[in-house]
């Protein structure tokens, strides 16, 4: 997910034109390649925010975002909340809670 694969890269791998690849992908998967990638990244982000104490910056980098701000904007657009608020709401704690030690 962190790799910056583009529709052009994926289309070249399967020897299709980018528009044809994107249309076949949408037909088979039910969403565009970009939407699919975003959905997978956000699912992974929610899991990491819930089940780990990784810093949000680390999660952003691991998911291929150029900055934690870019990640936070994308996360908020998808979920309606910020990564830190999501973590607190789901776990009841911030990154470092006394219960973690």
C-alpha positions in Angstrom: 0.0 0.0 0.0 2.9 2.3 0.6 4.1 2.0 -2.9 3.1 4.7 -5.2 1.7 2.4 -7.9 -0.4 4.2 -10.4 -3.1 3.0 -12.8 -0.5 3.4 -15.5 1.9 1.0 -13.7 -0.8 -1.6 -13.1 -2.1 -1.3 -16.6 1.4 -1.8 -18.1 1.9 -4.9 -15.9 -1.1 -6.6 -17.4 -0.5 -5.0 -20.9 -3.6 -2.9 -21.1 -4.2 0.7 -21.7 -4.8 2.7 -18.5 -8.4 3.6 -19.4 -9.2 0.0 -20.3 -7.5 -1.3 -17.1 -9.4 1.2 -15.0 -12.8 0.3 -16.6 -12.2 -3.5 -16.2 -11.1 -2.9 -12.6 -14.2 -0.9 -11.8 -16.4 -3.5 -13.5 -14.8 -6.4 -11.6 -14.2 -4.8 -8.2 -17.1 -2.3 -8.1 -15.0 0.8 -7.5 -12.2 2.6 -9.2 -8.5 1.7 -8.5 -8.0 4.9 -6.6 -11.1 4.5 -4.5 -10.1 0.8 -3.8 -6.6 1.8 -2.7 -8.0 4.6 -0.4 -10.5 2.2 1.1 -7.8 -0.4 1.9 -5.5 2.3 3.3 -8.2 3.6 5.6 -9.2 0.0 6.8 -5.5 -0.6 7.6 -5.3 2.8 9.3 -8.3 2.1 11.5 -6.7 -1.2 12.5 -3.4 0.3 13.3 -4.9 3.1 15.3 -7.0 0.7 17.3 -4.6 -2.2 17.8 -1.2 -0.5 18.1 0.3 2.5 19.9 2.3 3.5 16.7 2.5 7.2 16.3 0.2 8.6 13.8 3.2 9.9 11.8 4.5 6.3 11.5 1.1 5.0 10.4 0.9 7.8 7.8 4.4 6.9 6.5 3.7 3.2 6.5 0.6 3.7 4.5 2.4 5.8 1.9 1.2 9.3 2.8 3.7 12.1 2.3 2.9 13.7 5.7 0.8 13.1 8.8 -1.2 16.2 7.7 -2.0 14.6 4.4 -3.0 11.4 6.1 -5.2 13.2 8.7 -7.0 15.1 5.9 -7.6 11.9 4.0 -8.7 10.0 7.1 -11.1 12.8 8.1 -12.6 12.9 4.6 -13.2 9.1 4.8 -14.3 8.8 8.4 -15.5 12.2 9.5 -13.0 12.4 12.3 -9.3 12.8 12.9 -6.9 9.8 13.5 -6.3 10.8 17.1 -10.0 11.3 17.8 -10.7 7.9 16.3 -8.0 6.2 18.4 -9.3 7.9 21.5 -12.9 7.0 20.8 -12.2 3.4 20.0 -9.6 2.7 22.7 -10.3 5.3 25.3 -6.7 6.4 25.2 -4.2 8.4 23.4 -1.0 7.0 22.0 0.7 6.7 25.4 -1.6 5.8 28.3 -0.4 4.7 31.7 -2.2 1.4 31.1 0.2 0.7 28.3 3.2 0.3 30.7 
